[in-house]
Amino acid sequence: MIIFWLALFVILLIIEIITVGLTTIWFAGGSMAALIVAAVGGPVWLQVILFLVVSFVCLLYTSPSPRDRSLSR
């Protein structure tokens, strides 16, 4: 699974560099967390759950809220 998480991380970073709009950076963070767990021998279920939780938390705290978007117009 280490190769999978590393490949996913690299692919997501490449997409992020191409789009430059914070479209996949949250999932890149989640894949990095899952990669670390995989590197220390954590079970696959933990890797997947950590990927989902870290991605969601990154999305929650870095994504602008709809209120912020309406104020900028």
ABEGO torsion letter per residue (X at the ends): XAAAAAAAAAAAAAAAAAAGAGAAAAAAAAAAAAAAAAAAGBBAAAAAAAAAAAAAAAAAAABBBAAAAAAAX
